């Protein structure tokens, strides 16, 4: 079985704020045990900022640019810890730094896949981290969860395991309600489920909401997800074997969506909203068409060509997301006009079907 296992900052950080080598020791031992059982394991890890704060002897900053600088320092120490812990078992880690936009370019996507396949063929444990030092907004959005899902898609994994500091998805925020109970299975990640997700903890950046978003992405990729507690003994093996109660399971969907469309739909923030009429909505949903200016009713926000935009119907409910073929100003001028009414030679596709993701 090919397994993507992601461990969050809260699970690798001790109470005083330093990297918890005991917790990471437990985790790496479980990774080694899974490998010895014949499974391929790819690790996605958080903790670079925590390690950087520890190395520099400073308080955790709040400014995104300072966080990125601290992560550049911490990434070195974090990999040193992984190298030492995996080395005790005779294993060698290989660092892979990624950001969600790496999955947008087809050549980059194929290159990343080839790199992973070669690492696995060499018997190396790939250790993936979000490229915090250069990513523009990933630290604010907790994209290591989403990156785990994108890697699961990239490598056509069988299972994604997201390890956190709770037993899984609970019926309420356990910091507020101590009686919150575990939800053992989520058939579909919808708004009712997203409503019970807590916010990010003090040391992390993702929180349960980003794990649910990642689980939805993995499900769309045909990958089963388990969200579970990192402290549970044998958690990785239990997740692989499908032990009941190991955490919250989100089953795979039958369809397989490309990594690029996952990136568009879930991993990039929308810069604006395009409202379309009912005819355009039907054309997109039922006939797989591109969006043209004639169907556009209103444009909200300021976006450039290539930015992500939400697409809503007359009821203002989002039903699709895509990459804009026109900037906001040009689209406002063209909205509601047929192609033959526009100046010749102008771009007439608002969102191309290849750049469009239909959302449930």
PyMOL commands that set and color helices and strands:
alter all, ss='L'
color gray80, all
select helices_A, chain A and resi 9-12+21-36+48-56+64-87+100-103+106-121+138-141+143-154+191-194+207-220+235-241+259-267+278-287+293-295+328-334+339-341+353-355
alter helices_A, ss='H'
color red, helices_A
select strands_A, chain A and resi 2-7+40-45+93-98+125-130+159-164+224-229+247-250+272-276+291-292+296-301+308-312+318-323+349-351+356-358
alter strands_A, ss='S'
color yellow, strands_A
deselect
rebuild
show_as cartoon
